[in-house]
Amino acid sequence: MPSTSPGSPEPPADKAVTTLITPDRLKPYLDACAGNPDTSLALYRWNSDLAAAFFEQLGHLEIMLRNALDARLVARQHRRGRSAEWYNDPSVPLSDKARADIIQAHQRLRRGSAPIPRGKVIAELSFGFWRFLLARQYTASLWPDLAGAFPRAPTRALNTVEDPVKRLHKFRNRIAHHEGIWHLPLEARRDDIHTVLGFIAPAAAAWVAHASRIDDILARRPSASRD
């Protein structure tokens, strides 16, 4: 079947399509489009395009954020004269949940008795793991070291970084579970991505923004679904 360009008209709604997506799933889109099935499917597709564009940006953010935090934890170990990797060192004040996440990451990666490269362990830990390293429970323990990962933040207050990362973690989970995002404050989430990256390194924020498709897709929202 030939592909269609992003700007081409949507084909008419077909019952097979709406049945497979399910009426319950489409109901919010129908409500936003005054019950018009064609426009609701256009909005549904637009939501998917937008989710894909955001997921790309969030992927860049996740990789850069985790590597920035990892670098600070490595430096913390060196300064304290600890030879163990921070994620294996029981002296590092991680929560029980964080420890369980690390154990599970090792279990997923283990193949026989071969040592697991540290880069694979870092990559195996979820966005949620890194997000919760910025939780308030670490204000007095890890945050004084982790704050150095954000040299361009306007203050060293934990919530300056935690608040946008927390919003982005929740937003990413919605996308990962294929939930609708079309009704959310999308420009604000776009700005959160660039804000956090800007705290780490302005060049990183500029590099990620340069290839962003978000604004182009935002401008293509189906007209009949606009507020």
Secondary structure, DSSP 8 states (H G I E B T S, - for coil): -----TTS------HHHHHHH-HHHHHHHHHHTTT-HHHHHHHHHHHHHHHHHHHHHHHHHHHHHHHHHHHHHHHHHHHTT--S-TTT-TTS---HHHHHHHHHHHHHH--TT----HHHHHHHS-HHHHHHTTSGGGTTTTHHHHGGG-TTSS---HHHHHHHHHHHHHHHHHHHTT---TTS-HHHHHHHHHHHHHHH-HHHHHHHHHT--HHHHHTT--GGG--
